[in-house]
Amino acid sequence: MTRSRTLALALATMFAAIGCRTHDERADLLSHGGSWAEAASADIIRPGDVVPSSALDTASSDLRADLRRLAVAQELHFAERLTYAAAGERLAADWRPTTPEASITLEGDARGWSATIVVAGRPAPNRCGIFVGEGRPPHQRVTVEGTPACW
């Protein structure tokens, strides 16, 4: 693995680890020499913190996990090509949903991306979405950049 690919992978992993950071905040942190350790530690859930009930919903946890993995793949793609992958475009990192019957809708360009994952025939919630940067939120319940939401 080349040094630039290793660095891109490390950055993509770090972006995923602090998933509540927006695309603009990540760019700002990098451009101003911000400390990733400080940024990451600010976003850790600590004992006694209130966790929203949606975070405990296991019915769609596999879909949300797939979207988080897709976010890492998209950041790696961006690091290598300065644009996010769109529908029909091969990602820089091999990414596939863990649920074989899932279908993906993906939109992306240099300013951001959005994705929806659907498992037809599964009881609700069977659709989840995510967006980053200027990507269009795929549903009204997807309100926080970089955070998957299901419906």
PAPA-958354 format. One record per atom (N, C-alpha, C, O): z negated, x, y negated; residue in one letter. Coordinates in steps of 0.02 Angstrom, whole numbers, plus 32768, in hexadecimal, padded with zeros to 4 digits. Each point is the difference from the previous one (the first is absolute). Example, Ala and Ser with C-alpha at 12.3 -4.5 7.8 and 13.67 -1.06 7.14 Angstrom:
7E7A8294811CA;80007FD37FC5A;8000802D7FC4A;7FDF80348001A;80457FBA7FCAS;7FFD802A7FC5S;7FDB7FD97FC9S;7FF880197FC9S;
***
This chain:
8000802B803BM;80007FD57FC5M;8000802D7FC2M;7FDA80307FFDM;80517FC07FD4T;800480287FC3T;7FC37FF57FD4T;7FDC7FCE8008T;801980617FCBR;7FC67FFA7FD4R;80047FC27FD4R;7FCE7FDE7FF6R;806F80137FF0S;80077FC57FD4S;7FF47FC08027S;7FE37FD07FE6S;8035802D8059R;7FF47FC5802AR;7FB67FF98010R;7FE67FC88001R;7FF8806F800CT;7FB87FFF800ET;7FDA7FE67FC3T;7FD37FD78006T;804180417FBFL;7FE07FE97FC2L;800D7FB67FF4L;7FD37FDB7FEEL;806B8010801DA;80117FB97FF7A;7FD87FD4802FA;7FE87FCB7FECA;8011804B8052L;7FDA7FDA8031L;7FB67FFD7FECL;7FE07FCC8006L;8005806C7FE2A;7FBA80017FEAA;7FF67FD17FC5A;7FCE7FDB7FFEA;806080267FD3L;7FFA7FD37FC6L;80067FB78015L;7FDB7FD67FE9L;8054801B8044A;80097FBC8017A;7FC17FE78024A;7FEC7FC77FF7A;7FF580648030T;7FC27FEE8022T;7FC87FF47FCET;7FDA7FD18007T;802380597FC7M;7FCC7FF77FCDM;800C7FC07FD8M;7FD07FDD7FF1M;806F80137FFFF;800F7FC27FDDF;7FE87FC58029F;7FE37FD17FE4F;80288031805DA;7FEB7FC9802BA;7FB47FFB8003A;7FE47FC98002A;7FFB80707FFDA;7FB780018005A;7FE07FDF7FC3A;7FC97FE58004A;8058801E7FC3I;7FE57FE07FC4I;802D7FC67FEDI;80157FFA7FC7I;7FF97FDC806AG;80307FCA7FF9G;7FF87FD27FC5G;802F7FDF7FECG;7F95801D7FF7C;7FF97FD37FC7C;801980217FBFC;80007FE07FCCC;8014805F8037R;801E80207FC6R;80477FE87FF7R;80257FFA8031R;7FF07FF97F92T;80447FEA7FF3T;802F803B7FFET;7FEB803A7FFBT;80557FB88009H;803480337FFCH;7FF880287FBFH;8005803E8000H;7FF07FA07FC8D;7FF980227FC0D;7FC2802B7FFDD;800180377FE4D;7FC87FB08039E;7FC280288001E;8009803F802AE;7FE880357FECE;803B7FC6804CR;800C803B802AR;802980337FD9R;7FF1803C8000R;80437FAC7FDFA;802A802E7FD8A;7FD880207FC8A;8008803C7FF3A;7FCD7F9D7FEDD;7FD6801A7FCAD;7FD08034801BD;7FF680357FE0D;7FEA7FBE8059L;7FD28031801DL;80238042800FL;7FE680357FF1L;80567FC6802BL;8024803D8012L;801680267FC1L;7FFB803D7FFEL;801E7F9F7FD0S;801B80227FC6S;7FC9801F7FD4S;800D802F7FDBS;7FB67FB8802AH;7FCA801B7FD8H;7FCF802A8029H;7FC9800F7FE8H;804A80028054G;7FD5802C8029G;7FC17FDF8017G;7FCE8022800CG;80327F9C7FFCG;7FC57FDD8017G;7FEB80158045G;802980178028G;7F987FE17FE7S;7FE480138041S;80087FC68030S;7FE57FCA7FF5S;804080428042W;80087FCC8033W;7FBD7FF08021W;7FF37FC78011W;7FE3806B7FF7A;7FBE7FF48020A;7FD77FD07FD6A;7FE17FD2801BA;801F80387FA4E;7FDB7FD27FD4E;801E7FBA8001E;7FDC7FCE8003E;8066802E7FFBA;80217FBF8001A;7FF37FDB8041A;7FF37FC48000A;801180608037A;7FF57FE08042A;7FB87FE98008A;7FF47FCA801AA;7FDC805F7FCFS;7FBA7FED800AS;7FED7FC37FD7S;7FD17FDD8012S;805380157FB9A;7FF17FC67FD6A;80147FBF8023A;7FE97FCA7FEDA;8042803B8045D;801B7FC48020D;7FE37FF38046D;80197FD48023D;7FB680527FF2I;7FE47FF88043I;7FD07FC58000I;7FD87FF87FD3I;802D7FDE8062I;7FD07FC98008I;7FC0801E801DI;800180208034I;7FC97FD47FA9R;7FBF801C8015R;7FD57FC9801ER;800C7FC57FF3R;7FC2804E8036P;7FD37FCD801CP;7FE17FD67FC9P;7FEB801A7FCDP;80147FA5803EG;7FE57FD27FCFG;80347FE27FD2G;7FF27FCF7FDEG;804A804E8021D;80367FE47FD7D;80167FBD801DD;7FFD7FF6803DD;80187FDD7F98V;80197FC08016V;804A80088013V;802880177FD7V;7FE87FD68066V;804480058018V;801D7FBA8002V;7FE27FD4801FV;8058801F7FC2P;801D7FBE8000P;800E7FE88048P;80108028802BP;7FE97F977FE0S;800A7FE58043S;8046800D8019S;800B8007803DS;80267FFD7F96S;8045800D8015S;800680448022S;802B800A802BS;7FAA80267FC1A;80028042801EA;7FE77FFE8048A;800F802C8027A;7FCA7FA17FEAL;7FE57FFA8043L;802C7FD6802DL;7FF17FF9803BL;80457FEA7FABD;802C7FD58026D;8028802B8031D;802980297FECD;7FCD7FCD8054T;802280288032T;80417FE28017T;802880228021T;7FE67F9E7FCFA;803D7FE08016A;803F80247FE8A;803280018022A;7FCA801C7FA4S;803A80237FE4S;7FF3804A7FF3S;802680207FDCS;7FA57FFB8042S;7FEE80467FF2S;8037802F8017S;800B80347FE1S;80197FBC8056D;8036802C8017D;803980017FCDD;802080337FF6D;7FEE7F947FEBL;80357FFD7FCEL;7FED80277FC1L;802980247FE4L;7F987FD58007R;7FE980267FC5R;8001804B800FR;801380287FD5R;7FDA7FEB8067A;800180478013A;8048801B7FFFA;800D80377FEAA;80217FA08030D;804780157FFED;8018800B7FB9D;8024802F7FF2D;7FC77FA57FDFL;801580087FBAL;7FE0803D7FE1L;801F80217FD6L;7FA37FEF803CR;7FE1803D7FE6R;8025803E801AR;800980317FDBR;800B7FCE8064R;80278037801CR;804480047FDER;801A80377FF4R;80047F907FFDL;803F7FFF7FDBL;7FF7801E7FBBL;802D80237FE8L;7F9B7FD17FF8A;7FF2801D7FBEA;8000804C8003A;801A80217FD3A;7FC97FFB8061V;7FFF80488009V;804880198009V;801480327FE2V;80127FAB8049A;80468014800DA;802A7FFB7FBFA;802A802B7FF4A;7FC97FA27FE4Q;80257FF97FC1Q;7FEE80397FCFQ;802C801A7FDDQ;7F947FF9801FE;7FED80367FD4E;801F80428016E;801580287FD6E;7FEF7FE3806BL;8021803C801AL;804A7FFE7FEFL;801D80327FEBL;80027F94801DH;80477FF77FEFH;800B80107FB6H;802F80237FEDH;7FA47FC37FE8F;8005800C7FB8F;7FF8804A7FF0F;8024801B7FD6F;7FAC8006804BA;7FF480477FF4A;803E802A8010A;800C80337FE0A;80197FB88053E;803B80268014E;803F7FEE7FDAE;802C802A7FF5E;7FDA7F957FF6R;80407FE87FE4R;7FFC7FE37FB9R;80327FEC7FE4R;7F9180128000L;7FF57FE57FBDL;80157FB77FF8L;80107FEA7FC9L;7FF07FF1806ET;800B7FB88000T;7FE07FE4803FT;7FF680238031T;7FF97F9D7FCBY;7FE47FDF803BY;80387FE3802AY;80367FF17FE7Y;7FBE80088059A;80327FE6802EA;80097FB57FF4A;7FD17FDC7FF0A;806D800D8019A;80107FB97FFBA;80167FE78045A;800280268030A;800D7F9A7FD4A;80157FE2803FA;803B8026801DA;802F80127FDDA;7FCE7FFA8064G;803780208023G;8001804C7FF8G;802980218020G;7FAB7FFA7FB7E;7FFE80497FF5E;7FCB801E802EE;7FCA7FE48008E;804680548016R;7FD18021802DR;7FCA80247FD6R;800F80257FD2R;7FB37FCE8041L;7FC880217FDDL;7FFE804A8013L;801880148035L;7FCC80147F9FA;7FF88048800DA;7FD5800C803EA;800D802E8027A;7FC07FA97FE2A;7FD58004803BA;80127FC7802FA;800E7FC87FE9A;7FF380448057D;800E7FCA8030D;7FC87FCD7FFBD;7FC58010800CD;804C7FB37FE2W;7FCF7FCB7FFBW;801B7FC28023W;803A7FEC7FF6W;7F9D7FF78032R;80107FC08021R;7FC17FD78002R;7FC9801B8006R;803E7FA27FF6P;7FC37FD78007P;7FE580058047P;802680098030P;7F987FF17FD6T;7FE180048043T;800D7FC18028T;7FFB8002803ET;80137FC77FA2T;80107FC18022T;804C7FFC8007T;80237FF97FCFT;7FF6800C806FP;80498004800AP;80267FC37FE5P;803980077FEBP;7FA87FBE8016E;80237FC47FEAE;7FFD7FF57FB4E;80177FCD7FE7E;7FCC80627FF5A;7FFB7FFA7FB7A;8042800F7FDFA;8026802C8016A;7FE97FAF7FB5S;803B800E7FD7S;7FE980157FBAS;7FCD7FE87FE7S;805980467FFBI;7FEE801E7FC0I;80357FF17FCCI;803C8003800DI;7FAE7FEC7FB7T;802B7FFB7FC6T;7FE880367FD0T;7FC680027FEDT;8068802A7FFEL;7FEE803A7FD8L;802F80057FC4L;803D7FFD8009L;7FA7800C7FBCE;8026800C7FC3E;7FE3803D7FDEE;7FC380087FFCE;806780257FEBG;7FE6803B7FDFG;803380227FD5G;803C7FFB800BG;7FAB802A7FC3D;8029802A7FD6D;7FD380367FE3D;7FC880098018D;804D801B7FB5A;7FD980377FE4A;7FC17FE97FDCA;7FD280297FF6A;802A7F987FF7R;7FC67FE77FDAR;7FCA7FDF802AR;7FC87FF87FE9R;80487FF58055G;7FCF7FE0802AG;801F7FDF803DG;803C8006800BG;7F9B7FD8801CW;80197FDF803DW;7FD27FC78013W;7FC77FFB7FE9W;80537FD98041S;7FD87FCA801CS;80187FF28047S;8039800F8011S;7F9B7FD68017A;80107FF18045A;7FDA7FC38018A;7FC97FF27FE9A;80567FEB8045T;7FE07FC88023T;800B800A804AT;803680128016T;7F957FE38010I;800480048049I;7FEE7FBB801BI;7FCE7FE27FEBI;805980058045V;7FF87FBC801AV;80038003804CV;80298023801DV;7FAA7FB78003V;80027FF78049V;80097FB6800CV;7FD07FD97FFEV;806F8012800FA;800F7FBA800CA;7FDD7FE98040A;7FFB80258031A;7FED7F9E7FCFG;7FDF7FE4803AG;7FB6800F8004G;7FDD7FE38029G;800A804A7FAER;7FB980107FFFR;7FDE7FCF7FD0R;801C7FF07FCBR;7FA87FF88045P;7FDD7FD47FD1P;7FF080257FBFP;7FF8803D7FFFP;80037F9D7FCBA;7FF1801D7FBFA;7FBB80208002A;7FD37FE78022A;802480507FB9P;803180217FD6P;8030802B8029P;7FEA802D8025P;80567FC67FD6N;803180268026N;803180257FD2N;8032801C8018N;7FBF7FE57FA8R;802980257FCER;7FD280287FD4R;7FCC7FE87FE9R;80488056800BC;7FDA802B7FD2C;803280247FD4C;8039800B8013C;7FB080077FB1G;802B80237FD1G;7FDA80347FD9G;7FC380027FFFG;806480297FE1I;7FE480377FD7I;803480127FCBI;803B7FF5800AI;7FAE80267FBEF;802E801B7FCEF;7FE0803C7FDFF;7FC380077FFFF;806880267FE7V;7FEA803C7FDEV;802D800B7FC4V;803C7FF48003V;7FA680247FC7G;8027800E7FC4G;801C7FC07FE3G;7FDD7FCE7FF9G;806380347FF5E;80217FC57FE3E;80207FD48035E;802A7FD57FEFE;7FC480358050G;80197FD48034G;7FE77FB97FF4G;7FC87FF57FE8G;80617FDA802AR;7FEF7FB97FF5R;7FCF7FEA8035R;800E8007803CR;7FB77FDD7FB1P;7FD17FE78033P;80247FCB802BP;801F7FD27FE6P;7FDC8035805CP;80267FD3802CP;7FE37FB98006P;80217FD4801BP;7FA380207FCCH;7FE17FBE8004H;7FC97FFC7FCCH;7FE780347FE9H;80067F908003Q;7FCC7FF77FCDQ;7FBC801B8015Q;7FD6800F7FD5Q;801D7FF8806CR;7FC0801B8017R;7FFE804C7FFER;7FCB801D8007R;806E80027FF1V;8003804A7FFCV;7FF980127FB7V;803280017FDBV;7F91800D8010T;7FF2800A7FB8T;7FEB80467FEET;800480137FC5T;7FE58015806BV;7FE780437FF1V;80328034801CV;800F8001803BV;800A80287F98E;803180338014E;7FE4802C8037E;7FC780187FFCE;80627FF38038G;7FED802D8036G;7FD07FE38032G;7FEB8023802FG;80047F9E7FCAT;7FD07FE0802DT;80227FC68024T;80147FCF7FE0T;7FF380358062P;80207FCA8025P;7FD77FBF7FFCP;7FC380018001P;80607FC77FFBA;7FE17FBE8001A;80287FD48030A;803D80098007A;7FA27FC78019C;80217FD78032C;7FFA7FB67FEDC;7FD47FEB7FDBC;805A7FEE8041W;80007FB87FF5W;801D7FDD803CW;80047FC38001W;
***
